[in-house]
Amino acid sequence: MINKMALMKLYEKEKIKVLTSARLDSVDDQGANVTLLKEDRTVKIEADTVIVSVGMKALASMAPDLQGQGFEVYEIGDGVQVGDVHTTIYSAFNVARNI
């Protein structure tokens, strides 16, 4: 839990909006179309960058499916190399800061 709190503080400091319990439906030039699962409604969020985080269990990478869809894809965490949450948090933060 301490890693989550550290990550949330970094997001707040950098003014990054975080949505949980949401499904990313699509991304276009204006931002992201997101379904808020708890509210069962779809919203358009203006954004120049979208970061998708898919949990804490190792899964097959989504990156190959997203490549070539008209936007840049950055992969971190276990998609790159098996590691720990702490390393992934700072890796993600550094990627986000450099976008």
Buried (B, 14 or more C-beta within 10 A) or exposed (E): EEBEEBBEEBBEEEEBEEEEEBEBEEBEEEBBBBBBEEEEEEBEBEEEBEBEEEEEEEEEBEEEEBEEEEEEBBBBBBBEEEEEBEEBBBBBBEBBEEE
